[in-house]
Amino acid sequence: MSRRAAARRTFTGVLALFSVLFLGLMLWAPPLQKTDASYTDAEFAGGSGVNAVRLVPPQITGVSTCRSALLGGNIMVVTWKWTAQTAPYSGFTAAADTEWQIAGTAWQAVPTTGPDANGTYTTTFTSSLLSGLLGGLLGETFSSNVRTKAWTGWVSPTVSTLTYTKPILSTPTCTFANGS
């Protein structure tokens, strides 16, 4: 017998021995233990202090000035309030947290002062702000929407609407409808 054949026999014998040992371990090994782990038990997590807020648009309280654009200057002066003086509204500022959409244009800030002692803000629509929308003897109508904007793009789902109507050769009227 050659050395090569002897080495092959030895290798085959060792392989057979390990196979028998492995098979024996598998047959006589203890069974796997059962576990109580599951994702179906009745434990629940809870907490307090989490509140959801639905933003409400500013509520228009009046229009103190509503005049023809031919006169220039302040065309409309609008007063408004937020529905509550508590959080989150108590932390809002008119410049950062209200947006107006004038005649379907992009949402923008409009010059606003306040609040006064009663929590009332005053927004002024000037002839320069409204240029291009108003200006002739012909009748004109447009609407402006106002919404509350908070933090990173969170906005009130509804708007309050201010409507300017000027009939031909007549005095304009300004009306409003508040969103909820």
C-alpha positions as CSV (number, residue, x, y, z in Angstrom):
1,M,0.0,0.0,0.0
2,S,1.3,3.3,-0.9
3,R,1.7,6.2,1.4
4,R,-1.0,8.0,-0.5
5,A,-3.5,5.2,0.0
6,A,-2.7,5.0,3.7
7,A,-3.2,8.7,4.2
8,R,-6.5,8.5,2.3
9,R,-7.7,5.6,4.5
10,T,-6.7,7.4,7.7
11,F,-8.5,10.5,6.5
12,T,-11.6,8.5,5.7
13,G,-11.5,6.8,9.1
14,V,-11.2,10.1,10.9
15,L,-14.1,11.6,8.9
16,A,-16.3,8.5,9.6
17,L,-15.5,8.8,13.3
18,F,-16.4,12.5,13.4
19,S,-19.6,11.8,11.5
20,V,-20.6,9.0,14.0
21,L,-19.9,11.4,16.9
22,F,-21.8,14.2,15.4
23,L,-24.8,11.9,14.7
24,G,-24.7,10.6,18.2
25,L,-24.7,14.1,19.7
26,M,-27.7,15.0,17.5
27,L,-29.6,11.9,18.6
28,W,-28.9,12.1,22.3
29,A,-28.7,15.8,22.8
30,P,-31.4,17.3,25.1
31,P,-34.4,18.9,23.4
32,L,-34.6,22.6,23.0
33,Q,-36.3,24.4,25.9
34,K,-39.6,26.1,25.5
35,T,-39.8,29.8,26.1
36,D,-42.5,32.2,27.4
37,A,-41.4,35.0,25.1
38,S,-44.1,36.5,22.9
39,Y,-45.4,39.7,21.6
40,T,-49.0,39.1,22.6
41,D,-49.0,39.8,26.3
42,A,-51.3,42.5,27.8
43,E,-48.7,45.1,28.8
44,F,-49.3,48.6,27.6
45,A,-47.3,51.8,27.7
46,G,-48.8,55.1,28.9
47,G,-47.9,58.6,29.6
48,S,-49.3,62.0,30.5
49,G,-48.6,65.5,29.3
50,V,-49.1,64.8,25.6
51,N,-51.7,67.0,24.0
52,A,-52.7,67.6,20.5
53,V,-53.6,71.0,19.3
54,R,-55.7,71.9,16.2
55,L,-54.6,75.3,15.1
56,V,-57.4,77.8,14.5
57,P,-56.9,80.7,12.1
58,P,-56.9,84.3,13.4
59,Q,-60.4,85.5,14.0
60,I,-61.2,88.8,12.3
61,T,-63.0,91.2,14.7
62,G,-63.5,94.1,12.4
63,V,-62.4,96.3,9.5
64,S,-61.9,99.9,10.7
65,T,-60.8,101.2,7.3
66,C,-62.1,100.2,3.9
67,R,-61.5,102.8,1.2
68,S,-60.8,103.2,-2.5
69,A,-57.4,102.5,-3.8
70,L,-57.6,105.8,-5.8
71,L,-57.1,107.6,-2.5
72,G,-53.8,105.8,-1.8
73,G,-52.4,105.0,1.6
74,N,-54.1,102.5,3.8
75,I,-56.8,100.7,1.8
76,M,-57.9,98.3,4.6
77,V,-57.1,98.2,8.3
78,V,-58.2,94.9,9.9
79,T,-58.3,93.9,13.5
80,W,-58.1,90.3,14.6
81,K,-57.4,88.0,17.6
82,W,-56.3,84.4,18.1
83,T,-59.0,82.3,19.8
84,A,-57.1,81.9,23.0
85,Q,-54.4,83.7,24.9
86,T,-53.0,80.4,26.2
87,A,-50.4,78.0,24.7
88,P,-49.6,77.6,21.9
89,Y,-51.1,81.0,20.9
90,S,-49.5,82.8,23.8
91,G,-46.1,82.1,22.3
92,F,-47.0,83.3,18.8
93,T,-46.0,86.6,17.2
94,A,-48.0,88.1,14.3
95,A,-45.0,88.5,12.1
96,A,-43.8,84.9,12.5
97,D,-47.1,83.0,13.0
98,T,-49.7,84.5,10.6
99,E,-49.7,84.4,6.8
100,W,-52.0,86.2,4.4
101,Q,-52.9,85.0,0.9
102,I,-54.0,88.0,-1.2
103,A,-56.1,87.2,-4.2
104,G,-54.6,83.8,-4.6
105,T,-51.0,84.8,-4.5
106,A,-48.4,83.1,-2.4
107,W,-48.7,83.1,1.4
108,Q,-46.9,86.1,2.9
109,A,-46.5,88.3,6.0
110,V,-48.4,91.6,6.0
111,P,-47.5,94.5,8.3
112,T,-49.2,93.9,11.6
113,T,-49.0,95.5,15.0
114,G,-50.0,94.3,18.5
115,P,-51.3,92.8,20.5
116,D,-52.9,95.6,22.5
117,A,-54.1,95.1,26.1
118,N,-57.1,93.1,24.8
119,G,-55.0,90.8,22.7
120,T,-56.1,92.5,19.4
121,Y,-53.7,92.7,16.4
122,T,-54.0,95.3,13.6
123,T,-53.1,94.4,10.0
124,T,-52.8,97.2,7.5
125,F,-53.2,96.6,3.7
126,T,-51.5,99.6,1.9
127,S,-52.0,100.7,-1.7
128,S,-48.4,99.5,-2.4
129,L,-49.1,96.1,-1.0
130,L,-52.3,95.8,-3.1
131,S,-50.8,97.4,-6.3
132,G,-52.0,95.6,-9.4
133,L,-55.2,94.4,-7.7
134,L,-56.9,97.8,-7.3
135,G,-56.7,101.0,-9.1
136,G,-59.4,102.0,-11.5
137,L,-62.9,103.4,-11.6
138,L,-64.1,100.0,-12.7
139,G,-65.4,97.7,-10.1
140,E,-63.1,95.3,-8.4
141,T,-63.3,92.4,-5.9
142,F,-60.7,90.3,-4.3
143,S,-60.4,88.1,-1.2
144,S,-57.6,87.6,1.3
145,N,-57.2,84.5,3.5
146,V,-55.4,84.5,6.8
147,R,-54.1,81.4,8.6
148,T,-52.0,80.5,11.6
149,K,-48.6,79.1,10.9
150,A,-46.6,77.5,13.7
151,W,-43.1,76.0,14.0
152,T,-41.9,74.2,11.0
153,G,-44.8,74.5,8.5
154,W,-47.7,73.4,10.6
155,V,-50.7,75.5,9.6
156,S,-54.3,75.9,10.5
157,P,-56.5,73.6,8.3
158,T,-59.0,76.4,7.8
159,V,-58.7,80.1,7.0
160,S,-60.5,83.3,7.8
161,T,-61.4,85.3,4.7
162,L,-61.6,89.0,4.1
163,T,-63.3,90.3,1.0
164,Y,-62.9,93.7,-0.6
165,T,-65.7,94.7,-3.1
166,K,-65.8,98.0,-4.9
167,P,-68.7,98.5,-7.3
168,I,-68.2,100.8,-10.3
169,L,-68.1,104.5,-9.2
170,S,-69.1,103.6,-5.7
171,T,-67.7,103.2,-2.2
172,P,-66.0,99.9,-1.4
173,T,-67.2,97.4,1.2
174,C,-65.1,95.0,3.3
175,T,-66.6,91.8,4.7
176,F,-65.1,88.9,6.5
177,A,-65.9,85.3,7.5
178,N,-64.0,83.5,10.2
179,G,-62.7,79.9,9.9
180,S,-62.9,77.6,12.8
